[in-house]
Every structure is written in C-alpha cells, then in structure tokens.
Amino acid sequence: MSQVTNSWQLKAACRGPQAEIFFPPAHAERKEEKLQREERAKSICKVCSVRAECLEYALRIREPHGIWGGLNEMERRQHAERKVG
C-alpha cells in the first residue's frame, strides 16, 4: 500500500513499519511462518477502522497478494465467488 490513492488508506492501521507483515517476504517462507505472519496481520485488521473499505478495494482491483481487509488471497477469492454465486 505504498501509493495512497484513497483517503481511507491514510487511516489504515497497517500503515507504518509493520506493513511488511501484510505481504509475503522475498524469500520462501514455510507454511507455519506464513500462518503466523498472516495471523499477526489479521490481528491488526481486526482493530482497523477502515477494514471494510480495504477489503472492498482489494476485491475491486482483484489484488493478488497480501492481507487486505483481514483476508488473504485465497479467502478474498472465496469471498468474491460467494458474492457472485
């Protein structure tokens, strides 16, 4: 979320140095490490005042990476399929 294009992004709890946990690292991570990283990110999302806007944005642009609105890539895909189906 480096480029702020929507005002809700300015209020996002993920802004700042902890933002890196919302995306996979450049190196390979073990499944257990991924789950722990995603849980830490999701715990920040739980208290975020713009969580709904974030999720809507990620779904609209079909963001393929990271935790957005408290959901990972697979969870967003499933959410989008439920909305369509």
Rosetta blueprint (number, residue, H / E / L):
1 M L
2 S L
3 Q L
4 V L
5 T L
6 N L
7 S H
8 W H
9 Q H
10 L H
11 K L
12 A L
13 A L
14 C L
15 R L
16 G L
17 P H
18 Q H
19 A H
20 E H
21 I H
22 F H
23 F L
24 P L
25 P L
26 A L
27 H L
28 A L
29 E L
30 R L
31 K H
32 E H
33 E H
34 K H
35 L H
36 Q H
37 R H
38 E H
39 E H
40 R H
41 A H
42 K H
43 S H
44 I H
45 C H
46 K H
47 V L
48 C L
49 S L
50 V L
51 R H
52 A H
53 E H
54 C H
55 L H
56 E H
57 Y H
58 A H
59 L H
60 R H
61 I H
62 R L
63 E L
64 P L
65 H L
66 G L
67 I L
68 W E
69 G L
70 G L
71 L E
72 N L
73 E H
74 M H
75 E H
76 R H
77 R H
78 Q H
79 H H
80 A H
81 E H
82 R H
83 K H
84 V H
85 G L
